[in-house]
Amino acid sequence: MVSTTEAEQLAMDFLMDDLEMSAEDQTFFSTISARMTGSNWIVVEIGVAGLPDKWVIQVFDTGRCDPCYTFVSPMPPGEDADLKEFPDHIAEVVARERVSGG
């Protein structure tokens, strides 16, 4: 069984790899929450400091991350004024996720 702390790191590593974030850009991301849901997986929420958006990733008890994670944002598609202060790649990824709905 994977601990919550291990699940947080596994989810972060998985998401950073999937989003192709540089080591420098990764410093903007942090775990919002991690909680057990049932006996087979842990749900980890990851966000960018200062933004309302988050990625929700399931980490199974085997240590594998579900590749079909969810992006959640209260921002309407195309709203990106709040992204101007972030590095280009982070702004591009969040804007793309907002438009596609995750």
PERAJO-V587444 format. One record per pair of residues at least 12 apart in sequence whose C-alpha atoms are under 8 Angstrom apart, sorted by the first residue. I is the first residue (numbers start at 0). GAP is how many residues later the second one is. D is the distance in Angstrom with one decimal. If there is no record, write none. Layout:
<<I;GAP;D> <I;GAP;D>>
//
This chain:
<<0;60;4.9> <0;61;6.6> <0;62;7.9> <1;58;7.8> <1;59;5.3> <1;60;6.9> <1;61;6.1> <3;30;6.4> <3;31;7.0> <3;32;7.6> <3;38;6.9> <6;27;7.8> <6;35;6.8> <6;37;7.2> <6;52;6.0> <6;56;7.1> <7;23;6.8> <7;26;6.7> <7;36;6.1> <9;49;7.5> <9;53;7.2> <9;54;7.9> <9;55;7.3> <10;33;6.7> <10;46;6.4> <10;47;7.7> <10;48;6.7> <10;54;6.5> <11;18;7.9> <11;19;7.7> <11;34;7.3> <13;51;7.1> <18;74;7.3> <20;68;7.5> <20;69;7.7> <24;62;7.1> <24;64;7.9> <24;65;7.1> <27;20;5.5> <27;21;6.0> <28;17;6.8> <28;18;5.6> <28;19;4.5> <28;20;6.4> <29;16;5.6> <29;17;5.7> <29;18;6.4> <29;19;7.1> <30;13;7.1> <30;14;5.9> <30;15;4.4> <30;16;6.4> <31;12;7.6> <31;13;5.3> <31;14;5.4> <31;15;6.3> <32;12;5.2> <32;13;7.3> <38;22;7.9> <39;20;5.8> <39;21;5.3> <40;17;6.3> <40;18;5.4> <40;19;4.1> <40;20;5.3> <41;16;5.7> <41;17;5.2> <41;18;6.4> <41;19;7.6> <42;13;6.7> <42;14;5.7> <42;15;4.6> <42;16;6.3> <43;12;5.7> <43;13;5.2> <43;14;6.3> <43;15;7.3> <44;12;6.4> <50;31;7.6> <51;21;6.4> <51;22;6.9> <51;23;7.8> <52;18;7.4> <52;19;5.7> <52;20;4.4> <52;21;7.0> <52;22;7.8> <52;41;7.9> <53;17;5.8> <53;18;5.3> <53;19;6.6> <54;14;7.0> <54;15;5.6> <54;16;4.4> <54;17;6.2> <55;13;5.8> <55;14;5.0> <55;15;6.2> <55;16;7.6> <56;12;4.9> <56;13;6.7> <69;32;5.8> <70;26;6.9> <70;30;6.9> <70;31;4.3> <71;29;7.6> <71;30;6.7> <72;25;6.8> <74;23;7.2> <75;22;7.0> <75;23;7.9> <76;18;7.8> <76;21;5.0> <76;22;4.5> <76;23;7.7> <76;24;7.6> <77;17;6.9> <77;20;6.9> <77;21;6.0> <78;16;7.6> <78;19;8.0> <79;15;6.3> <82;12;7.9>>
//
